[in-house]
Amino acid sequence: MPGPSRRARLASLLHREIASCLLSLDDPRLTLVTITRVEVSGDLQIAKAYWTVLGGGRERRQAALALEGAKRVLRASYAPVVRTRLLPELVFAYDESDHRRERVLAAIRRARASDRDAAEDAASAETGDAEGEDRAP
């Protein structure tokens, strides 16, 4: 089994090659696609390219179709520079990390806002209690 540094170097090389080849393709569905990272299996036989696209669900579906259609061209583009016994099979996966990050940030914002509201309610309650204590006989 190849060492982790060899896998990392191959993943980095494939990331560069796939991303640059995407730029040269003349497909408007791929203009807003970004390859975020590439992971290579332990036996160097599968290269999983994670991608994102600007836009919504429609753009995501169109980009997925375009990427699947461009697989052969992309593999042919990185074939000359890959120095492994067998050429890694290319698999695409949508990178959910941006959506997860946005959901987590939104949850944090909501929690902070509710904490501020709770803190303001507590502060006003304490102020009201303190004022009420001053008035008590």
N, C-alpha and C positions, 0 to 999 in steps of 0.2 A: 504494500500500500504506500502511495506517495506521501511524503511529509507535508505538514501543514503549510510550510513556506512555498512549496511547489504549487499546491492548490491555490494559495493566495495569489501567487504570480500569474497563474493561468486565469484565474477569475478577473484579475485586474486587466490583463491583456484582452480577454474577451469583452469586458465592459467597454474598453476603449474602442475596439474594433466594431462592435455592434452599434454603439452610439454614433460613431463617425459614419458608418454605412447608412444608418437611418437618415442622417442629414442629406446624404446624396440621393436617396430614393425620391422619385417624383410622384409621391402619393399625398394628396392634401390631407388625408385622414391621419397621417403620421407627423404632421408639422408641429403639433403641440405635445408629442409623446416624448417622455424623458425616461431613459433607462437609469434607474436609481442604484441598482447593484446587480451583481452576478454572483451566484453561488455555484460551485462546482462540487459534484459528488465525490466521495472518497476514492472511487476507482477512476475518476476523471472521465467518465463516460457520459455524464449528463451535466449540461450547463443550464441553470435556471436563471433566466433574466427577469428581474422584477422591473415593472414599469408603472408610470403614472401618466395622466393626461389632464390638461386643463379643460375644464368643462364639466358637464353633468353626465348622466347615465347614457344619453344618446352618443356623445363623443367617446365615452368609454367602450360602448359596444362596437362602434365603427372602428376604433383603433385596434380593438382585439381582433376583429376580422382582418384588418390590414396587416397586422403583425403575423397572424397565422399564414396569410398569403405570401408574406415576404420571407418566410423561414428559409426556403432553399437559397434565395439570393444572399441572405445574411450568413448562412453557413458557408457558402462559397466565398464570401468576402473574407472570413477569418481563417479559412482552410490553409492558405499559403503561409501564415505566420504561426500557426499552432504546431508545436513540435512534440506531439504525442503519437503513440502507435496508432490509435484510433481517434477520429475526429469526434469531439463531444457532440451529442445530440442536443439541439436547442429546444428548450421549453420556456414558454412565457407564463408569467404569473403577475396578476395585478398587485401592486404594492399597496396594501391596506394601511400602512403605518401613518400616512398623512391623515387619513380619515379618523383613525384611532386617536392620533395626537389632537386633532381638532375636537373630538368628542370629550377627551380628558380635559383639555383647556376650557371648554364650555362648562363642564361640570365644576371645575375649579372656580371659574368666574361666578357661577350661580351660588356656590358655597360661600365665597367671599361676600357676595352681595347679601345673602341671608345672614351671615355672621354680622355684617355691618348693621343690618336692620335689627337683629337681636341685640347687638351692643347699644344701638341708639334707644331701643325700647327699655333696656335695662337701665341706661343712664337717665332716661326721662322718668322711669319709675323711682329710681333712687332720689332724684331731684324732687319729685313729687312727694315722696315719703319724708324727705328731710324738711320740705316746706310745711308739710302737714304736721310734723313733730313740733316745729317751732310754734305753730298756732294752737297746739293742744294745751289745755289748762294745766 
